[in-house]
Amino acid sequence: MGYCLRMFDVYVELSSHDIFRGVNSEAQSRKVLSIAGKNETGKTTLLRVASGILKPLKGLVLVFGCNLSQHKNLNAFPGVQNILTQQDIFEYNSVQVIESFL
């Protein structure tokens, strides 16, 4: 089975703060992926980089084998979705929801 997302040596900085330094990650196609963590740990930033909304300072992001930095039209990747939400929409953060099921 192939990969829908691969990240190699990705660096992201926001407001002069390092968010990611040398991140390497893979997500297999046709698999469910859950991203969970405490508030302010980079979950949304990771999704923004993976969907092409945010460009990394350094590194390579491949979606279905294509380099995102070479594509200006993100409609070329119909399977990539990123839903941006306001912080106060959900009663619980992702960690609390996952812990409630354990």
N, C-alpha and C positions, 0 to 999 in steps of 0.2 A: 504494500500500500504506500502511496506517495505522501508527500507533505503539502499541506495547503499554506503553511507559514513556516518560514525559517529565518532566524535572526542570527547574524554573526558579528560579534565584537561591536555591539551597538552602544553608542554614547549619546546621552541626552542631557542637556543643561537647560534649566528654566530659571529666569531671574538670577543668574550667576550662581545657581546651586546645581551640583551634580545630582541628577535623578537616576541615571543608569551609567555605569562604567563597565564596558566590556561584556554586556549581556549576550548570552548565546541561548537560543531557545528554538524548539521545534513543535509543531502541532500537526498531527497526522490528519489526512483527509478522511472524511466520513466518520469522525470521532467527535464526541462531545467534549468540549474543553471548558473547564471552570477556572476562573481567576478569582482568588479570594485573598484577603489580607486586611490588615488594620487600615484605618483611615490615614491618608497622606503617605502611602507607601509606594505609589506609582502604578496602580492598577489602570486607571483611566489613561495615564500617559502611555502605558504599554499598548493599550487599544488604539490610541491615536496614532502611534508610530506604525502599528500593524495595519491600520486602515489607510495610511498615507496622509492623514490630516496634519501630522507633525513629522517633520523631517529630522532624522538624527544628525548630530554633528559629525559622527564618524560611524562606519559600519555598513553592513549590507542587510537589507530586508527583502526577502523573496516571498511573493504571494503566487502560489501555483507555479513556481519556478521562474517568475518574471520579476526583474528588479524594479521595485516601486519608484526609485529615483529616476527611472527612464520613462515613466508614464505620467502624463499630465491629466489624462482622462481616467478617473478612478471607476467610471462605469464599466471599464474593461474587466473589473473584478466583481461580478454581481453577487458572489457568495460572501463577500466581506461586508459586514455590517458593524456599525458602531453607534449605539444609542447614547447620546449625552443627556444626562439628567441633572436636575437641581438637587443639591444635597438634602433638602428638607422634604423631598417627595416620599421617601421611604421611612417607615418608623424605625427600622433596624438597619444596621450596616451589614455588609455581607458576612462578616465573621460571626455576628450574633445569629444570623439566619442559619448558617451551616452548623454552628454549635447546637442549635435547638434540635437538629435532626440526628445528632450523634448520641 
